[in-house]
Amino acid sequence: MTTLAVRDLDVFIESSHILRRVTLEVDPQEVVCLVGRNGAGKSTLLRTVMGYLAPRAGSIAFKGAEIAGHPTHE
C-alpha cells in the first residue's frame, strides 16, 4: 500500500494557479526529495499535504485515508 498518494492536485494562492495536476506517490520505507527552481511549487505542495492550504481539485491520501481538507493537527 502506498503511504502517501497525491493525485491530480490543483492549488491556487489567491488568483494564481500554483500547482497544476500534480501527482506523487511515496511507498513505505521510501525517501523522496523535491527538487526545483525557486517558485516551482515545492513549498506549496508540502503546505497542501500538511493541511495549511486547501486544494481546489485532486486528492491527498495517507495510508489509504483521504486527508485533504483536514485540519493540520490531524
N, C-alpha and C positions, 0 to 999 in steps of 0.2 A: 504494500500500500504506500502511496506517495504521502510524505509527511506534509508538504506544503504544495498546494496547487493553485496557481493564479492563471485564470483563463479569460482571454479577450477583455482585459481591463482597460477601461477608458476613464481618465481622471481629468477634471477641469479645475483650475485655480482661477477664480473669478471668471472671466470670459476666455481665458487661454486654455486651449486643449493641450495638456501636458503629456499624458500617456495615451497612446492610440493602439488598442487591441494587443496589449502586452500579455504574453503567455510565458509561464515559467513553472517548472516542476522541480522539486527538491525531494530526493528519496532519502530514506533513513540512512544514517551514517555518511551522508554525502555533504561535502563542503562546497558552497557556491560563492563566487566572487562577482560582484557587479563592477564592470569597468566601463568608463565612457568619459567623454569630454564634459566640461562644465555645462550645465544646463540640459544634459541629456535625459534627466528624469530619474536618476538613481535614488536620490533622497526622497523624491515624490513617491516612488514605488515603495520604499521602506515605510514611509509615513502612512501610506494607504494600508499596507499589510498590518501595521501596528494599530490602526484604527483612528489615527489623527486626521485623516482625510477620508471622505466618502467617495467611492467610485460612482460614476454616472452609469456605467454598464460593466458587465462582466461578473466574475465570481472569484472569491478567495476562500479556499478550504484548508483547514488544518486538521490532519488525521481524519479526513473524511467529513468533518463538520464545517458547514458554512460559517465563516466569521465576519464577512463583510457587513459593516453597519453596527457591529457590536462595540460597546464602549472599550476604551483602551485597557482598562484594568481587567477585563475578561480575557 
